[in-house]
Amino acid sequence: SLYDFGMIGLGVMGRNLLLNMADHGFSVIGFDKDATKTGALESAATPGTTVKGVADLAAMVQQLERPRKLMMLVPAGQPVDDVIASLLPLLEPGDVVIDGGNSHYTDTLRRVKYLREKNIHFMGIGVSGGEKGARTGPSIMPGGDLEAYAKVKPMLEAIAAKVNGTPCVAYLGKEGAGHYVKMVHNGIEYAIMQLISEAYTLLKKGAGLDNDQLHKVFDSWNKGSLQSFLVEITADIFLQKDDKTNARLVDVISDKAGSKGTGKWTSQDAMELPVAVPVIDTAVAMRTISGYKDQRLAAEQLYPAPDATIHLNTEQWIQQVHDALYFATILSYAQGLAMLNEGSRELQMEIPLPEVVKVWRGGCIIRSTLLEVFTQAYQQNTELANILLDKGVASLVTSVIANTRSVVAHAANAGIPAAGFMSALSYFDAFRTGRMATNLIQAQRDYFGAHTYQRTDMAGTFHTEWEHHN
Ligand code: 6PG
């Protein structure tokens, strides 16, 4: 008998998604040219489920129920095009091919168009949640044509994470929308990770907290308004013992951060639109600066740090850092969601933001209790251009702003790097300023380049012959 679903690429993500599908009653078949991986797939299957591994692509395609539904989980870039090239002669009109990897949405757009000419439905789907999420319930961000989505919807809903019984998957827009939403998800992921690392250094250098105390702080934060996957795993990380020394593992890990590029894509695309996502930009930049290890060590000798001790009672300081993290986390989502709003309009993807925040509530790396707040905000106003304009969000932001200012001021005085917090606050202060100082920039542009300006008191475009005074 034929299989319900096929997977190309049986790395840990591909294998786990397939096993998840099988656990939900679908018969599945996976292809990988590496026979150890096909074997690993079959031996990991839950007894009683229908799971097959093959090392021959054509054999897999032939054994799929028509119209075929298959996903590839291979590294982004050329490997995806290579798989498409080898699949094409084996497919028939109406088949659905899903790219579940972290592809750039412009590649997805190109592939959607190319395969549409051949009557193959190509869907770019963002999958978040790491290996464990893939196995037990990821957050799934599909984009493409609705007809194709209808064919795979039952499977995606079955395997997705559930929040109060609602699956964390929904149709998120046309063409490349799935990968676009996943890209922005990753930008927000970068931002929040940066902010958590700043909270860590502010607590550690500012108040001298050790790993056990840091664990307790993050663990308690995870029980309150900061409840989130990233805060939860951070609490765990402080307790992890190193198996090579007596140290805590976090203390022996190099401070050079890696990246695969999706955070950078978010910033690049935001600049192009344009839309301002400075917390994400800062997060990308900090990973880059983390790579300047030798220069940083030299600079440390040249520029001694001011006294980093925060002269506040520890409990108060922890509360202030908590509030700053809460503030800046809201700002990270606000910037990412504003980008989705703008990108969707610009590229005509029709991304439904109320659905995006619901899908992100469970399974993904940026899941957090805050997404419930944003879900409510979009229930009030589905067209919200920026969640900071929602009254409920505004009252939360207002409740933590004073402590955020205090943390940023202390970080500046103590010379503790906290660019994410600072950037979030700067964006916020510009955003809530009805009349910015950019009138002066317009004057300068007109002065040196006759770039013209608009006036506050009358309509039209003006140019002035500016008087020179020296
Ligand atoms: C997820 C993650 C994941 C991503 C890594 C890579 O949602 O499960 O976003 O898809 O591959 O987090 O990020 P780096 O750029 O930090 O390697």
Residues whose N, C-alpha, C, O or C-beta is under 5 A from the ligand:
A	BS01	6PG	V127 S128 G129 G130 N186 G258 S259 K260 G261 T262 I365
